[in-house]
Amino acid sequence: MAEQRRFLSARGVPIALRRRQHSASCRELAVRGPRLQLRSLSAVTSAVWLAAYGLFALSENSMVLSAAIFITLIGLIIYLHFVKIDQESLLVIGSLGIQVTSSYASGKESTTFIEMAQVKDVVINEAIHMQKVIYYLCILLQDPEDPQGVSEVVPLFQSSKPRLDCLIEVYKSCQEILEQRKTVPQSNEIK
Amino acid sequence: MVLKVFFPSCCSSADSGILIGRWISEQNSAVILAVVHFPFIPVQVKQYLGEVQRVTKVSVSVLGSWSNSKQEKEESLSEFLEDLGTIFCHEPWIQISKEGDSKFWSCSILQKHSKNPQEEEIILVYYDQRKVMLSHLHPSLDTAGQRAEDASKLSAIFDTVARSQVLFMTDRYDEGPIKLTHWQSDGVEASIIVELLKQASVPACMLLTFLLSLLSGICRSRVLKFWPLSFLWSKLSTCEQLGHRLQHLQVISSNKKAQNQNQLMRKANIFVSLLIDVALGILLMSWLYRKNRIGHLADTLIPVADHVAEELQDLLQWLMGAPAGLKMNRALDQVLGRFFLYHIHLWISYIHLLSPFIEMILWYVGLSACLGLTVALCILSDIIALLTFHIYCFYVYGARLYCLKIYGLSSLWRLFRGKKWNVLRQRVDSCSYDLDQLFIGTLLFTILLFLLPTTALYYLVFTLLRLLVVIVQGLIHLVVDLIDSLPLYSLILRLCRSYRLAAGVKFRVLEQQDGKPLRLLMQINPLSYGAVVQTYRLPTYSCYPRDSWASLCKKLFLGELIYPWKHKGDKQN
């Protein structure tokens, strides 16, 4: 079952949170940012080409124009493939682990899977980002030597930066599944 | 408690039978390796599993039953399958059944000795058996000191499948009591070329080892250890590069099989790197010798050396005048300028003496480019060093003079203030000087101080020239280092067979149906290119900056001689 709600990101951009429950111990939470706008794309392209045409008028060298086209194409490809993140999703499978996926505008997906044994907890933290104080959700990884210690902090939803109301929804969903593993270990100790 | 069943996707269309695999009780997961079909005799199955367990050291056992019925579920078959659970008693007994072509299978567990009768949730994870078997998980846990509890869950699964290779050797055409279905059940795959290469590699390795032992014997002979030659060998970077490549060849041609994945990858990387190096070198050689380009190169070498000498002479004339409007001390200026001019004159005559032989020397030296592009680049760097030897000499003279002056000035400045450097205590102490000591000291101090700008300017100019040459040489060595250390085989493997180098796994949720277990697809998440280069980098005798920026600046200021690139073998001073 899937449900979708609209929220705002830290910058004020509208984002959508989609929650899907695949089974009792498996949930998928996806935050989708706004798509690439045709408006901004055409604005940037026309600005670059106007500048190139101005340079051409000054220097009478046609290489400037072909260079501008080349730069625009390469820049667009790099932007779509490496910079613009369309959707960030979190797949929590109780007893297996947590999977964090970022999908780029060109279709590329970059995935990280963290096993449940390494996950200490999922918490909401505050951070100072530029001139703002924002909330962000992060996964705390267990330190293998020290049971109370935290070896690493993995921040989530870094590109869409949802606000606190959205983060609370995600936090509640994650904690419901993480709590299941705390009630379960008693059966493991009976051997 | 959640039960995880790892099912190979190749067995999805197998006929009914029993499931064999490994049960990992700490993780409550079952890794299914193959399906044994009817008819079979239970005793023979147990015998076979015992043999497999002995060879692979993986605790393979019968985990459950698999029924693939094309039509409606047969009641008698399901009872028969439950009875099998009593023969092959395994706790828990997993029963998976598939009806027709439906994607959604039903899974149930039989637990006879269960303490909590609650319903366990089942997760069905499909995995590609061949890819998981061939893949290598990073970071690798090859170290012997790794505790079993630390091993991550996924590495246990990868390990199980990788070590059960002998199980996958029997295919359906084998005449035996057991009929299995796994990824290779349609026939064992092999490649003729690979087998031929394996057969040919043994005598080739032995021949190579013999040749290399001869070569290293010659290199280590006493003849080459005498002082002028050994000094020359240590200074020339070509010899170092050749020694490095010799070491590589020794690694490849050794008879010992690679113990683990890392050693195998290193051998393969060295082999591919050598191959590409030699190929590029031969390409360069063919380009150089075509249209007699090397003759042209030799012809332009002398004029270039002449041109450099002329530029230096112009520079010295400029310094002897009023450079940049600064007023120099005439006498010292003339002395230094004439001294350096004479040096240049000597150098030019020496070069002209060599000029008839240059072409021949270059022709034969160019032949050594067939040993590799790295060797050719090292030769280029050495030629640059030899051609700019006079700049190096000037730098040393200028630096020594300046250094002497600075030390003299600092010591006389202390005298001027009435202090002395105490060598025993390593500190500055006050001291009472005689009048004549003070008088002479102050005079000398004044003289040195007013001569400082001249010396400093000469030192500055020659240091800059020397730094320029050093930077050019450093760039060439950087390229050589890059070619030496780049793990090309690993990169090509990452490009073509990305599942072999795994950073982890990723799960994809497949279509679900209510009441049926959760279906996931486990795929291999390949290592990123940066991580591949970092993990499999070949070690080199790399040269990296010896000093930090601060100490370099301090050395320059004080006039100490700088050798910016430190080689790994150099002793720390």
Boltz contact constraints between the chains, C-beta under 6 A:
constraints:
  - contact:
      token1: [A, 22]
      token2: [B, 509]
      max_distance: 6.0
  - contact:
      token1: [A, 22]
      token2: [B, 512]
      max_distance: 6.0
  - contact:
      token1: [A, 23]
      token2: [B, 518]
      max_distance: 6.0
  - contact:
      token1: [A, 24]
      token2: [B, 121]
      max_distance: 6.0
  - contact:
      token1: [A, 25]
      token2: [B, 2]
      max_distance: 6.0
  - contact:
      token1: [A, 26]
      token2: [B, 518]
      max_distance: 6.0
  - contact:
      token1: [A, 95]
      token2: [B, 2]
      max_distance: 6.0
  - contact:
      token1: [A, 99]
      token2: [B, 507]
      max_distance: 6.0
  - contact:
      token1: [A, 111]
      token2: [B, 506]
      max_distance: 6.0
  - contact:
      token1: [A, 111]
      token2: [B, 525]
      max_distance: 6.0
  - contact:
      token1: [A, 113]
      token2: [B, 504]
      max_distance: 6.0
  - contact:
      token1: [A, 113]
      token2: [B, 505]
      max_distance: 6.0
  - contact:
      token1: [A, 113]
      token2: [B, 506]
      max_distance: 6.0
  - contact:
      token1: [A, 115]
      token2: [B, 152]
      max_distance: 6.0
  - contact:
      token1: [A, 115]
      token2: [B, 153]
      max_distance: 6.0
  - contact:
      token1: [A, 184]
      token2: [B, 1]
      max_distance: 6.0
  - contact:
      token1: [A, 187]
      token2: [B, 1]
      max_distance: 6.0
